[in-house]
Amino acid sequence: MKALERAGFVVKRQEGSHVILRRPEPFAQLVVPDHIELDRGTLRAIIRQADLTVDEFLRLL
């Protein structure tokens, strides 16, 4: 979650166990599960939807 916030996303709202993040420019909206651990495929999908590479995401951690 912190890495996505560093990439310009802000928490819009939370619904149940999912957090909705939004970035105004370039516009993107993500739905991220609010779990302690994420499946590898789920994490890669979130990174791809955020228009980030894995290396860029790792640098934001």
C-alpha positions as CSV (number, residue, x, y, z in Angstrom):
1,M,0.0,0.0,0.0
2,K,2.8,2.4,0.9
3,A,4.6,1.8,-2.4
4,L,1.4,2.6,-4.3
5,E,1.0,5.8,-2.3
6,R,4.6,6.8,-3.2
7,A,3.6,6.2,-6.8
8,G,0.9,8.9,-6.5
9,F,-2.1,6.8,-5.5
10,V,-4.4,8.0,-2.7
11,V,-6.9,6.0,-0.8
12,K,-10.4,6.8,-2.0
13,R,-12.4,4.5,0.2
14,Q,-12.5,1.0,1.7
15,E,-15.2,-1.5,1.1
16,G,-15.0,-4.6,3.3
17,S,-11.6,-6.2,2.9
18,H,-10.6,-4.2,-0.3
19,V,-9.1,-0.7,-0.6
20,I,-9.9,1.5,-3.6
21,L,-6.9,3.6,-4.6
22,R,-7.0,6.4,-7.2
23,R,-4.3,8.4,-9.1
24,P,-5.4,11.5,-10.9
25,E,-2.6,11.9,-13.5
26,P,-2.4,9.7,-15.5
27,F,-5.7,8.4,-14.3
28,A,-5.8,5.0,-12.7
29,Q,-8.0,3.3,-10.2
30,L,-7.0,0.1,-8.3
31,V,-8.8,-2.3,-6.0
32,V,-6.3,-3.8,-3.6
33,P,-7.2,-6.6,-1.1
34,D,-6.4,-5.5,2.5
35,H,-4.7,-8.7,3.5
36,I,-1.4,-9.3,5.2
37,E,-0.1,-11.5,2.3
38,L,-1.1,-11.3,-1.4
39,D,-0.8,-14.1,-3.9
40,R,2.1,-13.5,-6.4
41,G,-0.3,-13.3,-9.3
42,T,-2.5,-10.8,-7.5
43,L,0.5,-8.6,-6.7
44,R,1.7,-8.7,-10.3
45,A,-1.7,-7.8,-11.6
46,I,-1.9,-4.8,-9.2
47,I,1.6,-3.6,-10.4
48,R,0.6,-4.0,-14.0
49,Q,-2.7,-2.0,-13.5
50,A,-0.7,0.7,-11.8
51,D,1.5,1.0,-15.0
52,L,4.6,0.1,-13.0
53,T,7.3,-2.4,-13.7
54,V,8.3,-4.9,-11.0
55,D,11.7,-3.0,-10.6
56,E,9.9,0.4,-10.2
57,F,7.6,-1.1,-7.6
58,L,10.5,-2.6,-5.7
59,R,12.3,0.8,-5.6
60,L,9.2,2.3,-4.1
61,L,9.2,-0.1,-1.2
